[in-house]
Amino acid sequence: MESRHVDGSRVMVTGGAGFIGSHLVRNLVHLGHSVLCFDKLSYAGHRESLDDLASSSKLHWCIEDVCDPQAVRSAINSFAPTAIFHLAAESHVDRSIDGPLVFAQTNTMGTVCLLDASLSYWKGLDPARRERFRLIQVSTDEVYGELMDESSFHEQSRYDPSSPYSASKAAADHFARSFRRTYGLPVHITNSSNNYGPFQHPEKLIPVIIRHALAGQTIPVYGQGLNVRDWLYVTDHCQALIDVWKKSAPGEDYIVGARCAIRNLDVVHAVCHLLDSLSPLVNAESYRNQIQFVKDRPGHDYRYAVDPDKIMSKLGWKPAVTWEDGLRKTVQWYLAHSSWPRIKNLESSKGVFREPNLGTESDQS
Ligand SMILES: NC(=O)c1ccc[n+]([C@@H]2O[C@H](COP(=O)([O-])OP(=O)(O)OC[C@H]3O[C@@H](n4cnc5c(N)ncnc54)[C@H](O)[C@@H]3O)[C@@H](O)[C@H]2O)c1
């Protein structure tokens, strides 16, 4: 660990150099908390995403692996957090299909490792601090599998994961719940829908569309683009996580989403439409002409949609950013940050994955 904490609320964020994690860290630091960013800086972790906080005394780094019990234990014990947000994960569905082992290791075993270290730390706290401590397991709506109708997932929906990614997250959630039931560890599980916004890794759907469009390449769309995803602007997700930490009764889990279910093809059209006006092609043609339908992903869930009624009614959370505003901000951000990130080592640290094929790559989860 590079530096010790200062007094005040101390919050540990695993995966804090990733897409959602970096927004969460920024939000927490702006709220005045001291934050330990625990991240192994895999291909998906970028320290540069937090460059704006480089001079902040509130941000501390621990570059370690969440699967290393000794490292996790030592980080927690020396930083002494009041809350831990657990986001460190392998997050790309296509990669999980190519190489599931690292997903089981990071997402499931890494979570068990964190739960185990948190439990011994929590047991050693004095009663007042033990009462305040919370661990938030940040999960996904993909654990519920697919919907074939117009309904939505809610907190009681049955887990039925389809991909190795969602199975590894589902297993992690089960462990988190078991630590709550067996040991009383104050864990919340949040299951959010698809996030979008600045700093998302270029392999994910919206950055892929932008990158391919601007490079004059085909924009790949799985199947006929009819799969539906429910979109949430990343800062709204982070606010929801903070509300769960601050406002929820212990032991409650929450679905997080903005009631914004959209077909993938409509997402592609919306991004092309924005690019047509923000970065028009010299021949005045639409970027839509670059769309190419490609072979569908195996086990591709048809529809995800979530019902956020509980977090809205119990905690008063609601999304602040509309789809139109959020998508415009996102596209504008990528246009202004075309070199972010230097695409480092798209292969995993263990070399399990293929180099994504730009002709067919397209995460549409
Ligand atoms: N992106 C979404 O739409 C979405 C939706 C719901 C839930 N989630 C969950 O939110 C979390 C963050 O997602 P994201 O999109 O920001 O992912 P991301 O891939 O952008 O970031 C993951 C971060 O975890 C770090 N990491 C990976 N393996 C690690 C390890 N072994 N030890 C320590 N750090 C490690 C990476 O370096 C990276 O900084 C994940 O748990 C994901 O399942 C994501």
The ligand as an SDF file (V2000), in Angstrom:
LIG
                    3D

 44 48  0  0  0  0  0  0  0  0999 V2000
  -20.3440   -2.3990  -16.3960 N   0  0  0  0  0  0  0  0  0  0  0  0
  -21.6070   -2.7480  -16.1330 C   0  0  0  0  0  0  0  0  0  0  0  0
  -22.5160   -2.4820  -16.9290 O   0  0  0  0  0  0  0  0  0  0  0  0
  -21.9410   -3.4290  -14.8250 C   0  0  0  0  0  0  0  0  0  0  0  0
  -23.2710   -3.5940  -14.4700 C   0  0  0  0  0  0  0  0  0  0  0  0
  -23.5780   -4.2000  -13.2490 C   0  0  0  0  0  0  0  0  0  0  0  0
  -22.5670   -4.6240  -12.4150 C   0  0  0  0  0  0  0  0  0  0  0  0
  -21.2660   -4.4760  -12.7900 N   0  0  0  0  0  0  0  0  0  0  0  0
  -20.2350   -4.9310  -11.8710 C   0  0  0  0  0  0  0  0  0  0  0  0
  -19.5400   -3.7780  -11.4360 O   0  0  0  0  0  0  0  0  0  0  0  0
  -18.1660   -4.0910  -11.2150 C   0  0  0  0  0  0  0  0  0  0  0  0
  -17.2910   -3.1550  -12.0150 C   0  0  0  0  0  0  0  0  0  0  0  0
  -17.6200   -3.2690  -13.3930 O   0  0  0  0  0  0  0  0  0  0  0  0
  -16.8270   -2.4070  -14.4800 P   0  0  0  0  0  0  0  0  0  0  0  0
  -17.6600   -2.3720  -15.6930 O   0  0  0  0  0  0  0  0  0  0  0  0
  -16.3670   -1.1510  -13.8550 O   0  0  0  0  0  0  0  0  0  0  0  0
  -15.5810   -3.3650  -14.7450 O   0  0  0  0  0  0  0  0  0  0  0  0
  -14.1410   -3.0360  -15.3420 P   0  0  0  0  0  0  0  0  0  0  0  0
  -13.7430   -4.2600  -16.0830 O   0  0  0  0  0  0  0  0  0  0  0  0
  -14.1350   -1.7300  -16.0550 O   0  0  0  0  0  0  0  0  0  0  0  0
  -13.2100   -2.8550  -14.0500 O   0  0  0  0  0  0  0  0  0  0  0  0
  -12.8240   -3.9490  -13.2490 C   0  0  0  0  0  0  0  0  0  0  0  0
  -11.6940   -3.4890  -12.3420 C   0  0  0  0  0  0  0  0  0  0  0  0
  -11.3390   -4.5900  -11.4970 O   0  0  0  0  0  0  0  0  0  0  0  0
   -9.9230   -4.7090  -11.4950 C   0  0  0  0  0  0  0  0  0  0  0  0
   -9.5710   -6.1190  -11.2650 N   0  0  0  0  0  0  0  0  0  0  0  0
   -9.7750   -7.1570  -12.1040 C   0  0  0  0  0  0  0  0  0  0  0  0
   -9.3110   -8.2910  -11.5440 N   0  0  0  0  0  0  0  0  0  0  0  0
   -8.8010   -7.9520  -10.3230 C   0  0  0  0  0  0  0  0  0  0  0  0
   -8.1710   -8.6730   -9.2760 C   0  0  0  0  0  0  0  0  0  0  0  0
   -7.9720  -10.0080   -9.3720 N   0  0  0  0  0  0  0  0  0  0  0  0
   -7.7770   -8.0150   -8.1650 N   0  0  0  0  0  0  0  0  0  0  0  0
   -7.9600   -6.6650   -8.0680 C   0  0  0  0  0  0  0  0  0  0  0  0
   -8.5320   -5.9180   -9.0320 N   0  0  0  0  0  0  0  0  0  0  0  0
   -8.9610   -6.5620  -10.1500 C   0  0  0  0  0  0  0  0  0  0  0  0
   -9.4810   -4.2320  -12.8690 C   0  0  0  0  0  0  0  0  0  0  0  0
   -8.1100   -3.8490  -12.8820 O   0  0  0  0  0  0  0  0  0  0  0  0
  -10.4220   -3.0770  -13.1070 C   0  0  0  0  0  0  0  0  0  0  0  0
   -9.9000   -1.8820  -12.5730 O   0  0  0  0  0  0  0  0  0  0  0  0
  -17.9900   -5.5590  -11.6030 C   0  0  0  0  0  0  0  0  0  0  0  0
  -18.0450   -6.3300  -10.4390 O   0  0  0  0  0  0  0  0  0  0  0  0
  -19.2010   -5.8390  -12.4970 C   0  0  0  0  0  0  0  0  0  0  0  0
  -19.5760   -7.1910  -12.4110 O   0  0  0  0  0  0  0  0  0  0  0  0
  -20.9260   -3.8870  -13.9800 C   0  0  0  0  0  0  0  0  0  0  0  0
  1  2  1  0
  2  3  2  0
  2  4  1  0
  4  5  1  0
  4 44  2  0
  5  6  2  0
  6  7  1  0
  7  8  2  0
  8  9  1  0
  8 44  1  0
  9 10  1  0
  9 42  1  0
 10 11  1  0
 11 12  1  0
 11 40  1  0
 12 13  1  0
 13 14  1  0
 14 15  2  0
 14 16  1  0
 14 17  1  0
 17 18  1  0
 18 19  2  0
 18 20  1  0
 18 21  1  0
 21 22  1  0
 22 23  1  0
 23 24  1  0
 23 38  1  0
 24 25  1  0
 25 26  1  0
 25 36  1  0
 26 27  1  0
 26 35  1  0
 27 28  2  0
 28 29  1  0
 29 30  1  0
 29 35  2  0
 30 31  1  0
 30 32  2  0
 32 33  1  0
 33 34  2  0
 34 35  1  0
 36 37  1  0
 36 38  1  0
 38 39  1  0
 40 41  1  0
 40 42  1  0
 42 43  1  0
M  CHG  2   8   1  16  -1
M  END
$$$$
